[in-house]
Amino acid sequence: METGRPIVAIVGRPNVGKSSLFNRIAASAPATLPNINEDTGTETRNTRKQRFSRKRAVVHDTPGVTRDRNYADVEWADRAFTIVDTGGLDIDPDDRLIDNVQAQVDTALDEASLIMFVVDARTGIMPHDMTIADKLRTTDKPIFLVVNKVDTERFRNEAAEFYALGFPEPMWTSCAQNDGIRELLDQLVECLPEVEEMSDGASGAIKIAIVGRPNVGKSSLINNLLGEERMIVDDRPGTTRDAVNILLAYDNIPFEIVDTAGMRRKSSIKDDLESATVQLAIHSIRQSDIAVLVLDITQEAAQQDKAIANFIERQGKASVLVLNKWDLVDDKDNTTHPAFMERLDIQLPQLDYVPRVFTSAETGQRVTQILATALEVHREYCTHIPTPALNELLIELRNAHPPPRVKGVRPALKYITQVETKPPTFLIFGRNVNRIGQSYEAYLVNNIRNEFGFHGTPIRIFYRRS
């Protein structure tokens, strides 16, 4: 008997609907995702009412959209398993990036308990389908032939040719119309191996979104953390497209790492495909506990870095700044590190409370420190301060520096309590609290940090008249 969830790999040539099938199986319920302006982090009036179905993988007509392995846990008919979406199999790749995709597919096949071989009813059997079928037969694993895009009865009648691939009874599906998916899952779970019951390892995992501009080394950092080529790395921007979730443990604490596509300025996005990948990255930040913003230390912080930092702060997410490619900084001495720290304070003042980790994904220098720092930040993110301690501090602060008068009226702060964590949120009662200015609130926030920590997490303060 196997242990752990059995893995079902979805494979096939490019553009046959593998990611659409993955999304249909992975989606347990519809969800909405607002269209966010990547520069401002806000919904626009024209797009606020748009609806998006829950998607775990980017779907687009362009062949080769999926590159990295993308996993999702599924439960069907009281059976639990994991599906993995893979890039399109190209038997004779002439591009090193596509060659890396094939290596990812081979890994998925090795770890799979069952394989879903997806073909396209509209195109019929293509030469690549026959070659892939021969390759899959060598695995000696159960194979489900899924004939996708059977959108009309005509396609179903013409799809009889797929028997020539030599597999058992094909399953007919239409992801566009959500036809045949239930029947496919019913038969699939009957063929899964029996496994020992295990608890859901991701239920209490700290979810970390790895974000940043293209080509700063996000995927390389993850590969270094895992000790394997889990994510495809290429020096061309835009290699990662899906938001890929990966489970790992550090210091016996479970983490769920989400590698995201590089986020460029909205004005630089030229096609729907890149727009979809950026939307997934934005959604990953919103669903995370901690956002790890990766910067290229060899470059000045760009306007887009600042926009991403603003979005993280506005979403109330704990964060860690990772300064990657530290190995490429020449002539380092005792002044180099402080100089970079000072420069970051100027370039990203909105994240001046965030810890920084100087790393090299190439050499592995301080890469594991990312998780150690994230763990410390998460503890701060979840911290609740007793009310008596907060009020003792408030008395000291208002006695040392009372709120300034506004139009002859001075606000009076009477009482403070913490009402939420993740992020730490405080409520202050008093008179004329609507006249508290930003500078005095910054004074309160800075002193709360000095007294109680909260490194790496934004602090929210609200006011109520009493």
C-alpha positions as CSV (number, residue, x, y, z in Angstrom):
1,M,0.0,0.0,0.0
2,E,1.3,3.5,-0.9
3,T,1.6,6.4,1.5
4,G,0.7,9.9,0.7
5,R,-1.8,11.1,-1.9
6,P,-1.5,9.3,-5.3
7,I,-0.4,11.7,-8.0
8,V,-2.2,12.0,-11.4
9,A,-0.1,13.6,-14.1
10,I,-1.9,15.4,-17.0
11,V,0.3,15.1,-20.1
12,G,0.0,15.7,-23.9
13,R,1.3,17.8,-26.7
14,P,0.9,21.6,-26.5
15,N,-2.5,23.3,-26.7
16,V,-4.8,20.3,-26.3
17,G,-6.5,21.6,-23.1
18,K,-4.4,20.2,-20.3
19,S,-4.5,23.3,-18.2
20,S,-8.2,23.7,-18.8
21,L,-8.8,20.2,-17.6
22,F,-6.5,20.8,-14.6
23,N,-8.6,23.9,-13.7
24,R,-11.9,22.0,-14.1
25,I,-10.7,19.3,-11.7
26,A,-9.0,21.6,-9.2
27,A,-11.9,24.1,-8.9
28,S,-14.1,23.0,-6.1
29,A,-16.3,26.2,-6.2
30,P,-16.6,29.4,-8.3
31,A,-14.8,32.4,-7.0
32,T,-14.4,36.0,-8.0
33,L,-11.2,37.9,-8.6
34,P,-11.2,41.6,-9.1
35,N,-9.2,43.1,-11.9
36,I,-6.5,45.0,-10.0
37,N,-4.5,47.9,-11.5
38,E,-0.9,46.6,-11.0
39,D,0.5,50.2,-10.5
40,T,-2.0,51.3,-7.9
41,G,-3.3,48.1,-6.4
42,T,-6.9,49.2,-6.7
43,E,-9.9,48.1,-8.7
44,T,-10.9,50.5,-11.5
45,R,-14.5,51.6,-12.1
46,N,-14.7,49.9,-15.5
47,T,-13.5,46.5,-14.3
48,R,-14.8,46.3,-10.7
49,K,-17.8,44.2,-11.8
50,Q,-15.9,41.7,-13.9
51,R,-16.0,38.1,-12.7
52,F,-13.3,35.5,-12.9
53,S,-13.6,31.8,-12.4
54,R,-11.1,30.2,-10.0
55,K,-8.1,29.3,-12.0
56,R,-5.0,27.4,-10.7
57,A,-3.3,27.4,-14.2
58,V,-3.2,30.1,-16.9
59,V,-5.1,29.1,-20.0
60,H,-4.4,30.7,-23.4
61,D,-4.5,29.8,-27.0
62,T,-0.7,30.3,-27.3
63,P,1.0,26.9,-27.3
64,G,3.5,26.3,-24.4
65,V,1.9,28.5,-21.8
66,T,2.4,25.9,-19.0
67,R,6.0,25.3,-18.2
68,D,6.5,24.4,-14.5
69,R,4.7,21.5,-12.8
70,N,1.6,22.9,-11.1
71,Y,0.0,20.8,-8.4
72,A,-3.5,20.8,-6.8
73,D,-5.0,18.5,-4.1
74,V,-8.4,17.1,-5.1
75,E,-11.1,15.1,-3.2
76,W,-13.6,13.2,-5.2
77,A,-16.0,10.4,-4.1
78,D,-14.2,10.2,-0.7
79,R,-10.9,9.7,-2.4
80,A,-8.0,12.2,-2.1
81,F,-5.4,12.6,-4.8
82,T,-3.1,15.2,-6.3
83,I,-3.2,16.3,-9.9
84,V,-0.2,17.9,-11.7
85,D,-0.4,20.0,-14.8
86,T,2.6,19.8,-17.1
87,G,3.9,21.6,-20.1
88,G,3.2,20.4,-23.6
89,L,5.4,17.4,-24.6
90,D,7.6,18.3,-27.6
91,I,9.5,15.2,-28.7
92,D,12.2,17.1,-30.5
93,P,12.7,20.5,-28.8
94,D,15.1,23.0,-30.4
95,D,14.9,25.5,-27.5
96,R,16.7,25.0,-24.2
97,L,13.6,26.4,-22.4
98,I,11.4,23.8,-24.0
99,D,14.0,21.1,-23.2
100,N,13.7,22.1,-19.5
101,V,9.9,21.8,-19.8
102,Q,10.3,18.2,-21.0
103,A,12.5,17.5,-18.0
104,Q,9.7,18.8,-15.8
105,V,7.2,16.5,-17.6
106,D,9.5,13.5,-17.1
107,T,9.7,14.2,-13.4
108,A,5.9,14.3,-13.2
109,L,5.7,11.0,-15.0
110,D,8.2,9.4,-12.7
111,E,6.2,10.4,-9.5
112,A,2.7,9.7,-11.0
113,S,0.5,6.8,-10.0
114,L,-1.7,7.3,-13.0
115,I,-1.4,9.3,-16.2
116,M,-4.1,11.2,-18.1
117,F,-3.1,11.5,-21.7
118,V,-5.0,14.4,-23.3
119,V,-5.5,14.7,-27.0
120,D,-7.5,17.1,-29.1
121,A,-10.7,16.0,-30.9
122,R,-10.7,18.9,-33.3
123,T,-7.3,18.1,-34.8
124,G,-7.6,14.3,-34.7
125,I,-4.5,12.2,-34.1
126,M,-1.3,14.1,-34.8
127,P,2.2,12.5,-35.3
128,H,3.2,13.9,-31.9
129,D,0.3,12.1,-30.3
130,M,1.6,8.7,-31.6
131,T,5.1,9.4,-30.4
132,I,3.9,10.5,-26.9
133,A,1.7,7.3,-26.7
134,D,4.7,5.2,-27.4
135,K,6.6,7.1,-24.7
136,L,3.8,6.7,-22.1
137,R,3.5,2.9,-22.7
138,T,7.1,2.5,-21.5
139,T,6.1,3.8,-18.0
140,D,4.0,0.7,-17.2
141,K,1.5,2.9,-15.4
142,P,-2.3,3.1,-15.8
143,I,-3.1,5.5,-18.6
144,F,-6.4,7.3,-19.2
145,L,-6.9,8.6,-22.7
146,V,-8.8,11.8,-22.5
147,V,-10.2,13.1,-25.8
148,N,-10.8,16.8,-25.1
149,K,-12.7,19.6,-27.0
150,V,-15.6,17.2,-27.8
151,D,-17.9,20.2,-28.0
152,T,-20.4,18.8,-30.5
153,E,-21.8,15.4,-31.4
154,R,-19.9,15.7,-34.7
155,F,-16.6,15.7,-32.9
156,R,-17.7,12.7,-30.8
157,N,-18.6,10.7,-33.9
158,E,-15.3,11.6,-35.6
159,A,-13.2,10.8,-32.4
160,A,-13.4,7.1,-33.0
161,E,-10.0,7.3,-34.7
162,F,-8.3,7.8,-31.2
163,Y,-8.8,4.0,-30.5
164,A,-5.8,3.7,-32.9
165,L,-3.6,5.0,-30.1
166,G,-4.0,1.6,-28.4
167,F,-5.3,2.5,-25.0
168,P,-8.5,1.4,-23.3
169,E,-11.9,3.1,-23.8
170,P,-11.3,6.9,-24.4
171,M,-13.0,9.4,-22.1
172,W,-14.7,12.2,-24.0
173,T,-14.6,15.7,-22.4
174,S,-15.3,19.3,-23.2
175,C,-13.6,21.6,-20.7
176,A,-15.3,24.6,-22.4
177,Q,-18.7,23.1,-21.6
178,N,-17.8,21.2,-18.5
179,D,-19.0,18.0,-20.1
180,G,-17.6,14.6,-19.2
181,I,-15.5,15.8,-16.2
182,R,-17.6,14.1,-13.5
183,E,-17.6,10.8,-15.5
184,L,-13.8,11.1,-15.9
185,L,-13.3,11.6,-12.2
186,D,-15.7,8.7,-11.3
187,Q,-13.6,6.3,-13.3
188,L,-10.3,7.8,-12.4
189,V,-10.7,7.3,-8.6
190,E,-11.7,3.7,-9.2
191,C,-8.2,3.1,-10.6
192,L,-6.2,4.9,-8.0
193,P,-4.0,2.8,-5.7
194,E,-5.0,2.4,-2.1
195,V,-3.1,4.7,0.3
196,E,-2.8,5.1,4.0
197,E,-4.8,7.9,5.5
198,M,-2.7,11.0,6.2
199,S,-3.5,14.4,7.6
200,D,-3.6,17.4,5.2
201,G,0.0,18.7,5.5
202,A,-1.0,22.1,4.0
203,S,-3.8,22.9,6.4
204,G,-1.6,24.8,8.8
205,A,1.2,25.8,6.4
206,I,2.5,29.4,6.3
207,K,1.7,30.6,2.8
208,I,4.5,32.7,1.2
209,A,4.2,34.4,-2.2
210,I,7.5,35.0,-3.9
211,V,7.0,38.1,-6.0
212,G,8.9,40.7,-7.9
213,R,9.8,41.9,-11.4
214,P,10.8,39.5,-14.1
215,N,14.3,37.9,-14.1
216,V,15.2,38.8,-10.5
217,G,15.8,35.2,-9.5
218,K,12.6,34.1,-7.9
219,S,12.5,30.6,-9.4
220,S,16.2,30.1,-8.8
221,L,15.8,30.9,-5.1
222,I,13.0,28.3,-4.8
223,N,15.1,25.7,-6.6
224,N,17.9,26.4,-4.1
225,L,15.6,26.1,-1.2
226,L,14.3,22.7,-2.4
227,G,17.6,21.4,-3.5
228,E,16.2,20.4,-6.9
229,E,15.4,21.9,-10.3
230,R,11.7,22.2,-9.4
231,M,11.1,25.5,-11.2
232,I,12.3,26.2,-14.8
233,V,15.0,28.9,-14.9
234,D,15.9,30.8,-18.0
235,D,17.6,34.2,-18.5
236,R,14.7,35.3,-20.6
237,P,12.0,37.2,-18.6
238,G,8.6,35.7,-18.3
239,T,9.7,32.1,-17.9
240,T,7.3,31.5,-15.0
241,R,3.6,31.9,-15.9
242,D,1.5,30.1,-13.5
243,A,1.4,30.7,-9.7
244,V,3.0,27.4,-8.6
245,N,2.4,26.1,-5.1
246,I,5.1,24.0,-3.4
247,L,5.0,22.5,0.0
248,L,8.1,22.2,2.1
249,A,9.1,22.1,5.8
250,Y,11.7,24.2,7.7
251,D,12.5,23.8,11.3
252,N,9.5,21.3,11.4
253,I,7.2,24.1,10.3
254,P,5.2,23.6,7.1
255,F,5.4,26.2,4.4
256,E,3.5,26.6,1.2
257,I,5.7,28.5,-1.3
258,V,4.0,30.2,-4.3
259,D,6.3,31.1,-7.2
260,T,4.7,33.8,-9.3
261,A,5.2,35.3,-12.7
262,G,7.3,38.5,-12.9
263,M,5.1,41.6,-12.5
264,R,5.8,44.3,-15.0
265,R,4.2,47.8,-15.2
266,K,0.7,47.7,-16.7
267,S,1.9,49.9,-19.5
268,S,4.5,47.3,-20.5
269,I,2.1,44.4,-20.7
270,K,1.4,43.8,-24.4
271,D,-0.9,40.7,-24.5
272,D,-3.7,38.9,-22.6
273,L,-1.4,36.0,-21.6
274,E,1.0,38.2,-19.6
275,S,-2.0,40.1,-18.1
276,A,-3.4,36.8,-16.9
277,T,-0.1,35.8,-15.3
278,V,0.1,39.1,-13.5
279,Q,-3.4,38.7,-12.2
280,L,-2.5,35.4,-10.7
281,A,0.6,36.9,-9.0
282,I,-1.6,39.7,-7.6
283,H,-4.1,37.1,-6.4
284,S,-1.3,35.1,-4.8
285,I,-0.2,38.1,-2.7
286,R,-3.8,38.6,-1.5
287,Q,-4.1,34.9,-0.5
288,S,-0.6,34.8,1.2
289,D,0.4,35.2,4.8
290,I,3.8,36.7,3.8
291,A,4.9,38.3,0.6
292,V,8.6,37.9,-0.2
293,L,9.6,40.7,-2.5
294,V,12.7,39.8,-4.5
295,L,14.9,42.6,-5.9
296,D,18.0,42.4,-8.1
297,I,20.7,44.0,-5.9
298,T,22.7,44.9,-9.1
299,Q,20.0,47.3,-10.2
300,E,18.4,50.3,-8.7
301,A,14.9,49.7,-7.3
302,A,12.5,50.5,-10.2
303,Q,9.1,52.2,-10.1
304,Q,7.5,48.7,-10.4
305,D,9.3,47.5,-7.3
306,K,7.8,50.4,-5.4
307,A,4.4,49.7,-6.9
308,I,4.6,46.1,-5.7
309,A,5.8,47.2,-2.3
310,N,2.8,49.6,-2.1
311,F,0.4,46.9,-3.0
312,I,1.8,44.5,-0.4
313,E,1.6,47.2,2.3
314,R,-2.0,48.1,1.3
315,Q,-3.1,44.5,1.5
316,G,-1.8,44.3,5.1
317,K,0.6,41.5,4.3
318,A,3.7,40.7,6.3
319,S,6.7,40.8,4.1
320,V,10.4,40.1,3.7
321,L,12.8,41.9,1.3
322,V,15.2,39.6,-0.5
323,L,18.2,41.3,-2.2
324,N,19.3,38.7,-4.6
325,K,22.5,38.4,-6.7
326,W,24.7,39.6,-3.8
327,D,27.5,37.5,-5.3
328,L,27.6,39.9,-8.3
329,V,28.4,43.0,-6.2
330,D,32.1,43.6,-6.7
331,D,34.7,45.0,-4.2
332,K,32.5,44.4,-1.0
333,D,33.9,45.8,2.2
334,N,32.6,46.8,5.7
335,T,30.8,49.8,4.2
336,T,29.0,48.0,1.3
337,H,26.2,46.4,3.3
338,P,25.3,49.6,5.3
339,A,25.3,51.6,2.1
340,F,22.8,49.3,0.4
341,M,20.6,49.4,3.5
342,E,20.6,53.2,3.5
343,R,19.8,53.2,-0.2
344,L,16.8,50.9,0.3
345,D,15.5,53.1,3.1
346,I,15.4,55.9,0.5
347,Q,14.1,53.9,-2.4
348,L,11.4,51.9,-0.5
349,P,10.4,53.9,2.5
350,Q,7.0,52.2,2.7
351,L,8.8,49.0,3.7
352,D,11.3,50.5,6.1
353,Y,10.0,48.1,8.9
354,V,10.6,45.0,6.8
355,P,13.7,42.8,7.4
356,R,16.1,42.3,4.5
357,V,18.0,39.2,3.5
358,F,21.0,39.5,1.1
359,T,21.1,36.3,-0.9
360,S,22.7,34.6,-3.9
361,A,20.5,32.0,-5.6
362,E,23.6,31.1,-7.7
363,T,25.8,30.1,-4.7
364,G,23.1,29.4,-2.1
365,Q,24.4,32.2,0.2
366,R,21.8,32.9,3.0
367,V,18.9,31.4,1.0
368,T,17.6,29.3,3.9
369,Q,17.7,32.6,5.9
370,I,14.6,33.6,3.9
371,L,12.5,30.9,5.6
372,A,14.0,31.6,9.0
373,T,13.2,35.3,8.6
374,A,9.7,34.6,7.3
375,L,9.1,32.4,10.4
376,E,10.1,35.2,12.7
377,V,7.9,37.7,10.8
378,H,4.9,35.4,10.9
379,R,5.2,35.2,14.7
380,E,5.1,39.0,14.8
381,Y,2.2,39.0,12.3
382,C,0.2,36.8,14.7
383,T,1.2,38.6,17.9
384,H,-1.5,40.0,20.3
385,I,-0.5,42.6,22.9
386,P,-2.4,42.7,26.2
387,T,-4.5,45.8,26.6
388,P,-2.9,47.0,29.9
389,A,0.5,47.0,28.3
390,L,-0.9,49.0,25.4
391,N,-2.5,51.6,27.6
392,E,0.6,52.0,29.7
393,L,2.4,52.9,26.5
394,L,-0.3,55.2,25.3
395,I,-0.2,57.2,28.5
396,E,3.6,57.6,28.1
397,L,3.3,58.7,24.5
398,R,0.5,61.2,25.0
399,N,2.3,62.7,28.0
400,A,5.5,63.1,26.2
401,H,3.9,64.4,23.0
402,P,0.2,65.2,23.0
403,P,-1.6,65.3,19.7
404,P,-1.2,68.7,18.1
405,R,-4.1,71.1,18.0
406,V,-6.1,71.2,14.7
407,K,-8.1,74.5,14.3
408,G,-7.7,75.2,18.0
409,V,-9.0,71.7,19.0
410,R,-6.6,69.1,20.5
411,P,-7.6,65.4,20.2
412,A,-7.7,63.5,23.5
413,L,-6.6,59.8,23.4
414,K,-8.1,57.8,26.2
415,Y,-7.9,54.1,25.6
416,I,-6.3,51.6,23.1
417,T,-6.9,47.9,22.5
418,Q,-5.7,45.4,19.8
419,V,-8.7,44.1,17.9
420,E,-7.1,41.9,15.3
421,T,-3.9,40.2,14.2
422,K,-2.6,39.5,10.6
423,P,-2.1,42.4,10.4
424,P,-1.9,43.8,14.0
425,T,-4.8,46.2,14.2
426,F,-5.5,48.6,17.0
427,L,-8.5,50.7,18.0
428,I,-8.1,54.0,19.9
429,F,-11.0,55.6,21.8
430,G,-11.0,59.4,22.5
431,R,-12.4,62.8,21.7
432,N,-11.9,64.6,18.4
433,V,-10.0,61.6,17.1
434,N,-11.0,62.5,13.6
435,R,-8.4,65.3,13.9
436,I,-5.4,62.9,14.3
437,G,-3.0,63.6,11.5
438,Q,-0.7,61.3,9.6
439,S,2.5,62.5,11.4
440,Y,1.0,61.8,14.8
441,E,-0.2,58.4,13.7
442,A,3.3,57.6,12.4
443,Y,4.6,58.6,15.9
444,L,2.2,56.1,17.5
445,V,3.1,53.3,15.0
446,N,6.8,53.8,15.4
447,N,6.6,53.7,19.2
448,I,4.4,50.6,19.1
449,R,7.1,48.9,17.0
450,N,9.9,50.1,19.3
451,E,8.0,48.7,22.3
452,F,6.5,45.5,21.0
453,G,8.3,44.6,17.7
454,F,6.0,43.8,14.8
455,H,9.0,43.6,12.5
456,G,8.0,42.9,8.9
457,T,4.3,43.5,9.4
458,P,2.2,46.6,8.7
459,I,0.3,48.1,11.7
460,R,-3.3,49.4,11.3
461,I,-4.8,52.0,13.7
462,F,-8.5,53.0,13.7
463,Y,-10.2,55.5,16.0
464,R,-13.6,55.7,17.7
465,R,-15.2,58.6,19.5
466,S,-15.9,58.1,23.2
